Amino acid sequence: MRILLAEDDAMIGEVVHDALRAEGHAADWVRDGAQADTALATTAYDLLLLDLGMPRKSGLDVLRALRAHGRRLPVLIATARDAVAERVAGLDAGADDYIVKPYDLDELLARVRALLRRAQGRAEPAYAWGAVRIVPATREVTLGGQPVQLSAREWAVLEPLLARPGRVLSRQQLEDKLYAWGEEISSNAVEVYIHGVRRKLGAGLIENVRGLGYLVPPSPADGGEAGGGNS
């Protein structure tokens, strides 16, 4: 998933940015509110991790502007402002969740996963399609109960497609979930990683939609089994 981290503390930002990338997310990091506004206006994100006490423009003002424009992007506020009134203000301005610094990194990542599930209309911590099952918290992938090893980029392609079967994602949308700012994008990257997923989990798992992109079908064509394939 593509996540924007808005955090002006260099030490915290580096740790959280690295943790998000280790979880398989494409994470962009900005250090003030004005940069956050620009990033939100130019890039499609799946979640915003927002500090309140940023220079140039406060996190609360960033959040209010985001909601004023009708953006439904999940927002997790992470800040040292622990007064009840501050938490209430953030939630009333449109935040979906709130965590107070200093926080446990594992808890932060769990809250990120929960918000991403909620945004996709899911409550369960695992996604299943026929014999394929993935667990975002651990990045575990199984086929017919047997573990399958996916690369980080194969996972980054598969997760958003499997999270919402039947929804088409364009090549550009998948590239946005694969690469953060400054990373070089090869011309056929999406096709390469989708080929890898199909080879490991079955040719029928990800379908091409001509001229539009890719999707995981709403249900397996054979009623429940996704076999291995070489497509």
N, C-alpha and C positions, 0 to 999 in steps of 0.2 A: 504494500500500500504506500501511497505518497503522503508524507507527513511534513507539516511546517512546524519547526521549533522556533518560537520567538522567545529568546532568553538573552539578557545582557550580561550575565555573569559568565565569564570565560571558562572558569573551572567547571561549573555545573553544566554549561552548554556543551562542552567537549565530552563530558561523561555521558550525558543523555543522548547526544547525537550519535556517539559510538554505539550505545546500547540499542538505539532504534535501528541502526544499520545492521547490527548483529542479529536482530530479530527478523531481518529480511526486508525491512522497509526502505524505500527511497526517501531519505530525510534531508530536507533543506533547513539551514540554520540562519536566522537573521537576529541582529543584536539591538534593534530599536523598533519603535512602533511604526515609523514611516516606512522602513524597509518591509515590515510585515504587511502594511497596506499594499505596497507595490507587488509583493510576491502573491498575495491573495488575488489581486486584480489580473495577474498575468499567467497564473499556473493553477491547474485543477488539483486540489488536495482532497484527501479522504479524512483528514483530521488536523486540527490546529492545537498544538500544545503551547499555552500562552502564559507568559509571566505578566504580572500587572505593573510592576515598577520599572518600566523601561523608559529610556530617554526619548526625546523628540515627540513622542506620542504615547500616552499611557495604554497599557493593555486593555483597560476598561473601555477607552475610546475606540480602540481597534475593534473590540467586540461589538460595541454599539453600532459602529458603522457597518460591520459585516451583517448584522441582523437587520439594520435599516434598509439594506439592499436586498433583503429577502433570501440571503444565503443560509442554507440549512446545514452547513458543514458542522460536524461534531466539534465541540470546543472543550478542552480540558484545561482549566486554570491551575497553574502550579506556581505558588507564590509564598513569600514569607509573611504576608499580611494575614495573621491568624485571628483577627477580631471577628466576632460573629457578624457585625455590621458589614465588614468587607466581604465575607462569604456571601451574605444575603445580596449585596449589591452585584456581585459577579453573577450569581445565579439568576437574579432578576433581569440582568442585562442580556441574558441568553446563553450563559454557559451551561453545558450539560453535566459537568462534574467539576470537582474542586479538590485539590490536594495541597497540603501545607508543607512548606520547607521547614526543616530538612525532612525529606521523605525517603522511604526505602525504595530503591530502584526497582525491585521486583514488584512492589505494590503499584508503582507508576506504570510499569509495562502491563500489568494485569488490568489496570483501569483503561489503558489504551485499547487493549484487546476487547474489553467489554463494550466500550463505546463503538468500536468498529463493528462488532456483532450487532449491536442495537441499530446502528445506521443501516445495516443490511437486512433488518427485519428478522433477525435470528436471536434466539435466547440460548440455544444449545452451544456448548464449547467445541463441538466437532461438527464437520460437514461431511456428509456421505452422499455418494452417487453410485448406485449399484454396489459393486464390490469394492469401490474406492472409498477410502475414509481418510480425512486429514484432520489434525489437531493443531490449530494455530499456536496454542500456548507452548507446545513443545516442537512444532514443525514435524511431527510424526506423520508419515504417510504409509498406509497399508493397502494392499490389493489382495482381497480374499483372505484377510487376516495376516498376511505375510508382509514384513516391512520392506519398503522400497526407498532407496536413497535418491533424493532429488538434489540437484545443485541449488544454490541460493537463488539464482536467476530463474531456474525452472519453477521453483516454488513461487517466486514473485509473479510469474505469469499465471500459474494454476490457481492460486488462492482467490484472486478477485473474480475469476470466471466461475469457480466452483461455489463461491459464496452466494451467487445469485444465478442459478441455472435459468436459461432462457433469455438472459440479457446479453445483447451484443456489445462487445467492447472493440473499438477500432484499434488499428495498429498503433496510432498515436497515443491513445489512452493507455495501452499496455506499455508502450515505451516510457510514458510518464511514471508508471509504477515501477519500472525497472531501473531508471537512472535518475539520480539527483543532479543538482547543478554541477557543472564542471566535469562530468563523466562523459567519456567519448562513446557515442552511439554508433554502432556499425549498422550498415544499411539493411541487413537481413537478420538482425538480432532476434526479433520477435519470432520469426519463422524457425530459426535454429532452436530456440528454447521450447517452442511448441512441438517441434519434431521430437525433441528429447522426452517431453512429457508423454506424447503418444506412444513412443517406443517402449517406455517403461510401464505405462498404465493402460494402454489400449488405444487403438486407432479411432474408436468412436467417441472418446471422451471429449475432445475439443473439435468442433466443426468449423469449417470456413463458411462465412456468409459473403458471397461474392459482392465485391464493391463496398462492403460495410465493415467487416472485421471477423471476429471469432466469437463463439459461444459454446458453453456446455449445454447440451439439450436439456429440456425440462425433466426428462426421465430417460433412462437407458432404453434403447430401441428393443432390446431382447428381454426387457422386464426385470433386469436386475444384475446382470453380470457384465463387467467390463474386462475383457480379456486382454492379454498382451498382444501387441501388434508392432509392425515395422513401418507404418506410414509416417 
